[in-house]
Amino acid sequence: MISKDRKGEFRFKLVAGNGQTIAVSEGYSSKAACVNGVESVRRNAADATVDDQTPVTV
């Protein structure tokens, strides 16, 4: 979902199948730049690693 915020910047949301928002992008000055951000996530998400910096508890 792409929307325009109060500052006039474009943002995209990643929405799960159940309708829950799971991520919101930074603000982009143009819709084209926002669409490029969406495409970047589509290309790179499958190969992304998770950097879990939470402490390990035993």
URVEN-V77646 format. One record per residue. N is the residue number from 1. OMEGA is omega as a letter, one per 40 degrees, with the letter a starting at -180 (none if undefined). Layout:
[[N/OMEGA] [N/OMEGA]]
//
This chain:
[[1/i] [2/i] [3/i] [4/a] [5/a] [6/i] [7/a] [8/i] [9/i] [10/i] [11/i] [12/i] [13/i] [14/a] [15/i] [16/i] [17/i] [18/i] [19/a] [20/i] [21/a] [22/i] [23/i] [24/a] [25/i] [26/i] [27/i] [28/a] [29/i] [30/i] [31/i] [32/i] [33/i] [34/i] [35/i] [36/i] [37/i] [38/a] [39/i] [40/i] [41/i] [42/a] [43/a] [44/a] [45/a] [46/a] [47/a] [48/i] [49/i] [50/i] [51/a] [52/a] [53/i] [54/i] [55/i] [56/i] [57/a] [58/none]]
//
